């Protein structure tokens, strides 16, 4: 076993084709992200990656969809989406393939 600190990884991303990572992979990216109420991410899309967001705690909005703890959302390549934390929230983000330069601000 190997203990690690999430704070040692960029924005909670721990698996993917980047450094540092716990598991180097070109097939996927996995991150645990924490947001405070009111935090946002701009409108963007992925050129080639599918992104799955699982809400672990709290409530957030992605595009026009509000998702609560225990729910998730699949965003396909080319779909434009923004993000807002309606409450403090934690999400697990999974992207496939791992393409660190795939995100385009819309």
C-alpha positions as CSV (number, residue, x, y, z in Angstrom):
1,X,0.0,0.0,0.0
2,X,1.0,3.5,-0.6
3,X,-0.6,6.5,1.1
4,X,-0.9,9.8,-0.9
5,X,-2.2,13.3,-0.4
6,X,-4.8,14.5,-2.9
7,X,-3.4,18.0,-2.5
8,X,-0.2,16.8,-4.2
9,X,-2.0,16.3,-7.5
10,X,-3.1,19.1,-9.9
11,X,-6.8,19.9,-9.3
12,X,-7.5,16.5,-7.9
13,X,-6.5,14.6,-11.1
14,X,-4.8,11.4,-10.0
15,X,-5.0,9.1,-13.1
16,X,-4.1,10.0,-16.6
17,X,-1.5,10.8,-19.2
18,X,0.1,13.6,-17.1
19,X,2.6,14.2,-14.3
20,X,2.1,13.7,-11.4
21,X,-0.3,10.8,-11.5
22,X,-0.8,7.7,-9.4
23,X,-1.5,5.7,-12.5
24,X,-0.2,6.8,-15.9
25,X,-2.8,6.0,-18.5
26,X,-3.6,7.2,-22.0
27,X,-7.0,5.5,-21.8
28,X,-8.6,7.6,-19.0
29,X,-8.3,10.4,-16.5
30,X,-9.8,10.3,-13.0
31,X,-10.1,13.1,-10.6
32,X,-11.7,13.9,-7.3
33,X,-12.6,17.6,-7.3
34,X,-14.0,19.8,-4.5
35,X,-15.9,23.0,-5.1
36,X,-17.2,25.7,-2.8
37,X,-20.7,27.1,-3.3
38,X,-20.6,29.6,-6.2
39,X,-17.5,28.3,-7.8
40,X,-17.8,28.0,-11.6
41,X,-16.0,26.7,-14.6
42,X,-16.4,28.3,-18.0
43,X,-18.4,27.0,-21.0
44,X,-16.2,24.4,-22.7
45,X,-16.2,21.2,-24.6
46,X,-13.9,18.2,-25.1
47,X,-12.7,17.6,-28.7
48,X,-12.4,13.9,-28.4
49,X,-13.0,12.8,-24.8
50,X,-16.2,11.7,-23.2
51,X,-16.6,13.1,-19.6
52,X,-18.5,11.4,-16.9
53,X,-19.2,13.4,-13.7
54,X,-20.4,11.7,-10.5
55,X,-21.7,13.9,-7.7
56,X,-20.4,12.5,-4.4
57,X,-21.8,15.2,-2.2
58,X,-23.7,18.5,-2.6
59,X,-25.4,19.9,-5.7
60,X,-24.1,21.4,-8.9
61,X,-25.3,22.5,-12.3
62,X,-23.7,21.4,-15.5
63,X,-25.2,23.2,-18.5
64,X,-28.9,23.3,-17.9
65,X,-28.9,20.2,-15.7
66,X,-28.9,20.2,-11.9
67,X,-27.4,17.1,-10.4
68,X,-27.4,16.0,-6.7
69,X,-25.3,13.6,-4.7
70,X,-25.8,10.1,-6.1
71,X,-26.5,11.4,-9.6
72,X,-24.2,11.9,-12.6
73,X,-24.0,13.3,-16.1
74,X,-22.3,12.1,-19.3
75,X,-21.0,14.8,-21.6
76,X,-20.1,13.6,-25.0
77,X,-17.3,15.1,-27.2
78,X,-18.3,18.4,-28.7
79,X,-21.1,19.1,-26.2
80,X,-20.7,22.5,-24.7
81,X,-21.1,22.6,-20.9
82,X,-20.3,25.0,-18.0
83,X,-20.3,24.2,-14.3
84,X,-21.6,25.9,-11.1
85,X,-21.5,24.6,-7.6
86,X,-25.0,25.3,-6.2
87,X,-23.8,24.0,-2.8
88,X,-20.4,22.9,-1.6
89,X,-19.8,19.7,-3.6
90,X,-17.4,17.0,-4.4
91,X,-17.4,15.2,-7.8
92,X,-15.5,12.4,-9.4
93,X,-14.6,13.2,-13.0
94,X,-13.8,10.5,-15.4
95,X,-12.6,11.3,-19.0
96,X,-11.7,8.9,-21.8
97,X,-9.3,8.9,-23.5
98,X,-6.8,10.8,-21.4
99,X,-6.1,13.9,-23.6
100,X,-4.8,16.7,-21.3
101,X,-5.0,19.3,-24.1
102,X,-8.5,18.3,-25.3
103,X,-10.5,21.0,-23.4
104,X,-11.6,24.0,-25.5
105,X,-13.1,27.1,-23.9
106,X,-16.2,28.0,-25.8
